[in-house]
Amino acid sequence: MELTSSFLDLLQHFAPVFTAPTYQTFLVLVTGWILSQRHRFITEVIFSGGQVGKGHWARFHRFFSHAAWDIDAFSMALAKMVVTILAPGAELLWAVDDTLCRKRGLTLYGAGMHYDPLISSRPKALVSWGHDWVVLCLIIVHPFWAPTKVVALPIAARLYINRQGLTKGKKGKGKAAKKAEAKAKPKAKAKPKAKAKPKTDPDHRTRPELALELINLAARWFPDDEIIVLGDSAYGGQSVLSHLPANVHLISRVHPDGALYKPAPPKVPGTPGAPRKKGDRLPGMAEWAADPERPWTRLDFDQFGLHATLDVKTIQALYYKSGRDRLLTIVLVHDVEGKRPDQMFYCTKLDWTARQVLSAYACRWATECTFEHCKQFLGLEDPANRLPKAVERTAPMAMFIYTIVVVWFHRTGHQSVRFPFRPWYQKKVEPSFADMLTTLRRLSYDEKSEGLLPDETPLKAWIAQLTELLSRTG
């Protein structure tokens, strides 16, 4: 079974990433991944792609664990394709976030205990065992086939490994060696041992460091474009803000207790000492909010990710702890209805207004929708690979396929979308990702069955119903 030719044409963009035999394996894997209605184990993908008995199945496992292709080269080809087709000449809006893929098994490379937002609550944080992925997405705002939606397309990903995961595989001395050392040492009075500080592992990278690595990739791919990155407070600290490339801007949150300062005054000639790095400290968030001399400005929002009436105050200041001497636009937000606490946001673009900053930041919510769709419809949490290279390649492939499907729908698939008749939902006009996937499957089935039966046969209607049933996502 093959996918529709219009989709296979898109996959030609990735041919330079692979060797000729590996590219053929890639086509089969993508086909099986999209057509599968079950868990996306590699063996299930082989079955859905119709490759059972056609060569040894190990070559599909080796595609992820041993084949000579670079995932960053694949991401670059994907980014170029998305920008060329969906956003030619537009200002590039990106978002960085992380998602947890729950797993089983203690021998999985890179698995560890990570914060689980789905089972946690505000008073109690809980963890789950699995892989934590830091993902860079390209944000597409209001595509013509969904004028009210925002779509986040995964472009590149990095696996975050906590410190316990890095030290887990390091082997110590055997029991026999330890016993021999204990016998050889003279016995001495036991002394209370001071707790030694854990040594810093040079191989460990935090989530913000991984995010900065992805941002640097995007900056190198598009050196002549202005890139705006959206990130929550985890990706708005000094490790990211102080090391941004020249063509990258960042919108993130300021800690409620964050210290803001005026810009440093110019040094007076003849004054001893080094010039000041920052000016006087500005009032804190609560004092700023209560200051009657700085009135609020009311803004109404009715857009994807933000439906609220907000009072805002804006100032330009230094967030010195995170950005050093970089001047930022700071926006203080107060919800008129009291549904959310007061918050502060910053933007490195000094000419942006409060409305532009908040409207752009609200688009970050599309990443959460994307992660949910990848897990629900493309089996992001399913692969059971254990080797390091296989783990680092397999899960991102599910996210990359999500992006390719959306690009195909934007280019071709929107012309053939059909919404099923549901009396309780007759006003649907914008497709979901499930509709995109269903459209791709249906066109693929129709293209392969066309011409197999004469036009007048009553089996045509039955085949059409069967195709529609097989195309529907679970």
N, C-alpha and C positions, 0 to 999 in steps of 0.2 A: 504494500500500500504506500502511495506517495501523497504528499500534500499538493494543494492546488498550485499550478504553475506560477501564479502571481506571487505566492509566498516563497517559492523556491528561487525566484528571481532576486528577492531580497537577500537570501542567504549567500548569494554570489559575492556580496560585500566582504564576507569573511574567508573567502578562498585563499587570499594571500597569507592568512594567519597559519594555515595548516599545510602539510604536505598533501599530495594528491590522494594517497590512500587514507590518510587521517581525515581529510575533508569528506570523503564518502562515508566514513564512519560517523562523522558529525551530522551529516544529513539524515542518516538512519536514526540516530539518537534523538534529534529534534522531532522527527516525525513520530516516533514512538512516544516521546514525552507529551506531545500535544494530543495524540489520539487516545492515550491511556485514560481509562475511567477508574483506575485503581491506584494503589500506592506506586510512587515512582521509584521503585527499586530498579536496578539496572536490568535484572532478568525480566521484570515486567515490561520495561521499555523495549527490550528485544522482542518480546511476544507481541506487543501492540504495534511495533513497526513491521511485523511480518517477516522477521529474520531468523526464526527458529529453524535450525538445521542448515542454515546457509553460512558455512564457516564456523569456526570455534567461537564460543561465547566470550572467551577470555579477551578477545581483541576489543570488546566494548568496555570491559573493566580497565584494560590498559590505556584506553583513550584518556581516562581521568588520572590514572596512577603513574603512567610511564611515558605517554606520548610527548613528543618534543614540540609543544606549542606553549606560548606565553599568554597568560590570562590578561596581563596589562595591554598587550598588543590587541587582543580580542576586544577589550574595553575601549581602546582608542578607535578601532574600526566601528564599534557600536555607537560611540559618541559622534563621530563624523557623520554616520548615516542618519542619526536622529536629527542633528542640527541641520543637515542638508535638506531633509524631507519635511520636518515639522516646524523648524524655526530658522529659516534662512534669513540672515541679516538682523535677527531680533536680539534684544538684550537677553543674555543668558542668565536665568534664575535657577540656582541649584539649591539642594538641601542635603544635609548630612544628619544621619540618625543611626541608631543601632536597634537590632531586633534579636530576640532570643528564640532559637530553634531547640525545642526540648528533645532530648535523646535518651536512649537506654544503653547501658554497657559502660564498663569502667575502662575498657581498653581503647576507646575512641580517641584518636589524636585531637588534642585541643579542647576536649570537653572539660567542663568544670561547673561549679556552682555559681550561678549568676542571679542577680535580682530579677524577679518575675513580676511584671506589672499587672498581669491578669489575675493573679491570686493574692496580690498584696492590697493593703488598704492604707489609709493615711496614718493610723496609729501603729500599724505593724507591717514591716517589710518582710517578705518571704522570698525564698530562692528556689530555683529548680536546676536540675542537671541538664546540661546541653551545650550548644555552641552559641556564641554571641558574635554577631556580624555587624561591623560598622560599614554602612552603605552610603555611597554618594549617588544622589538621584538628580536628574534633570527635570525641572518643573515646566510643564506645558499648561499655560493658563488659557482657559476658555477656547478649546479647539472648536472648529466650525461644526462638528458633528455632536458637540455637547457644550452649548454656549454658557451653561451655568457651572460647569465642572472644572476642576483642576486635576491634572494627572501627573503623578510622579513616576518617572521612568528610571529604574536602577541602571547605572552605568558601570560602576566599579565597586568592589567590596574587599574588605580585609577581615580576617578572623582574629578576634581578640582572645588572647590566652592569658588567664590570670596567673599570678606568681606560683600558685600551687600546681597549675598545669605544667609550667615550665620545669619545675623541680621534680615532678612526679616520675619522670623517666630516668632520672639520674641514679645509677646503681651505687650502693655503698659497698663496704667490705663484707665478705662472707662471714658466717657465724664462726667457722673454724679459725679464721684469721683473728677475729675479735677475741676469742677465747685464748689464743696463743699470746696475744698482746697483753691480756689481763694477767696471765700467769707470769710473764716476763717482768712486768712492772713490780717494783717493791711496794708492799702495802704501806699505806700511810693513813694518818688520821683523816677522816672525812671532814672536809671543810665546805661550808655552804657556798655554792657556786652562784656567782652573780649572773643574772640573765643577760646573755649576749644579744646585742642588737642584730637583727637579721641583715645579712649582707645584700646589697643591691645587686640584682641580676642585670648585667649589661644587655642581655637579650630581650628583656621585658619591655614592651611598649604599651603605653596606656591608650585608652580609646581616643582621647584628643590627639595624641601623636599619630595614631593611625588615620584619623580624619584629616590631619594636616598633610599626611602623605598623599591621600586621595585628592585633596585640593590642589596640591602642587602638580599632580598629574594633569588635572583639568586645565590648570594655568599654562602648562607646556603644550597641551594639545591645541589651545586657542590663545596664542600669545597676543593677538591683535584685538581680542574682544574683551569687553568689560564683564567680569564675572561677579555675580552677587550670590553669596552663600547664606542660607538660612540655617541656624542651629540653635538648639535649646541651650540652657545654662551650662550643661555638661561640656559643650563645645564652644563656649564663649570666654574662657579664661585666658590666662597669659600664654599658655602653651600653644594656643592657636592664634589669638589676636596679635601677639607680638611678632609672629613669624609669617604673616600673610604675604604672598607674592604681590608684586606691584600692581597687577591688573585685577586683583581680587578685593571685593568689599564684603563685609560681614554684618549680618543683623542677628543679634542675640539678646539675651536677658541680662540685666544687672542684678546682682544679689540684693535682697531687700536691705541688708546692712552694709552694702558696698559704699565705700568712701569716694566721693566725687570732689574734684578740685578745679579751681579756676586755672586757666593757662598761666605758665610762669611769666612773671613780669620781666621786661628787659633789664639787663644788668646795667647799673649806673656806673659810668666810667670813674675809675679811681677807687671804687669800693673793693675792699679786700675780700678774698675768698672766691670760690667757684660760683658761677651763675646758678640761680635756682632752677630746679627741674620741674617744679610745680608751684602753683599759686596757693592762695588761701583755700582752706577746706570749705566746701559748700554745705548747706544744711542737709540733714538726713532726709529719707523719704517721707517720714511722718511729718517732720517740720516743714518740708517743702509743700506737702499736700495741704497743710493747715495755714500756710502763709497767705493772708488776704491781699497782699500787695502783688501777688502773682496770680491773676485770675485764671480760672479754668476755661477751656474752649470745648464746646460740645460737638461731637461728631457722631453721625448715625452710620452704621455699617449693616449692610444686608448682602453678604457675599459668601462664597464657599469658605467655611471654617470660622466665620465671624458674623454673627447676627446679634448685634447689641448696640446700645447707645452708651457712648463712653465720653467722659470728661478727660481732657488731656492737658498737660503742660509740657513745654519743650524748652530745652536749654542746651547750649554747647559747653562741654566740660571734659576734663580728663578723668578716665577711670584708671587711675595710676597703677593700681595693683595688678591690673590685667593688661592694659595697653601702654603703660609708661607715658611717653610724651605725645601720644597720638590723640588729637582732638576728635571728639565723638559728638554726634547728635543724640541727646538723652531724651526719652519720652516717658513721662509719668502718666499712668493710666488709672482711672477710677471708674468702676462700673456703676452707673447710675442706679441700677436695680439691685446692686449688692450681691450679685450671683458669684462674683469672683473677687479675690482680694486685690488691693492696690498692687501694681507691678511697674517695674521700670525696664525699658528696652533701650538698646543702643544701636546705632548705625554708623558705619564709617563714612558713608556718603553725607557730607555736610550740607548739601543742597536739597536733600529730601525733606519733605514735610512729614508731620506726624501721621497723616492719612496714608501716605505712601509707605511709610515704615510698617505700620500695623497691617495694612492690606497685604503687603508682601509676606510678612511673618505668618499671617493666617494661612497662607498657602502651604506651609510646612505640614499641615494636617494630612495632606494627600499622601505623605509617606506612610502613615499608619494604614490607610486604605490599601496601599500597594502591598505592604507586608501581609496583610490579612488575605488579599486575593492570591498572592503567591503561595501561601500556606494552604488555602482552601481549594484552589483550582489547579495548582501546578506542583503540589507536593514538596514545598520547600523544606519541610521537616522530615521527609520520608527517607532519603538516601542513607544507607547503612555503611558507607565506606569507612575504613579505619586508617589507611595509610595517609601520611601528611599531605602529599600532593593531591591525592584523590579527594580528601576532605576539603582542601582549599579550592578545588575546582568544581565539585559536583553541585553543592548548594547554590553558588552564584549562577550556575547555568540555568537554574529554575527562574531566577530573577531576570537574567538576560533574555530568556525566552518570553517572559512577560513583556519586556520592552519591544521585542521584535514583533509580537502579535499586535500590540497597540500601533506600531508604525505601519504594519500591513493594513490594519483597519483604517487608519487615516488616509492611506494612499489608495486603497482599492476596496476593502471590505465594507465600508460604509454604504456603498451602492447596493449591497445585497442583503443588508440586515433585515430580519423579519422578527417582529415581536409576537410571541404567542398570545392567543386570545384569552384574556382573563377578565370576566365580567366585573370583578372587584378592583381591577387596575387597568382602566381604559385610557388614562391620560398619559401613559408613558411615551415619551418622545426621545429621550436620551439613552443610549445604550450603556449597559454595565459591562464589566470585563467578561462576565459570563456570556453575555450576548455576543461579544467579539469572538470568544473562543468557539461558541456554537456556530457562528457564521463561517468561521474558517473550516471547521470539521464538515459542515454540510456541503460547502462548495467543493471540498476535496472529494467527498463521497460522490456527489453529483457528477463531477468531472470524470471520475473513473467508471461510473456506471452508464454514462451517456453513450448511446449507440449500441448498447448490448441487447436492447429489446426494441421491437418495432413500435412505431408511434401509436398504433391503434390498439395495442394489447391492453387489457384491463389491469395487467400487472404493474403498469406505470404508476398508477395511483398508490398501489400497495408498496412499491419500492420507495416512492416519495415519503410515505408515512414512516416506513422503516428507517430511512435516512434521517428524517427529522428526530426520531426517537434516539438513534445512536449518537446524534450530534449533541443532544442536550447534556449539559454538565450535571454532575451529581450534586 
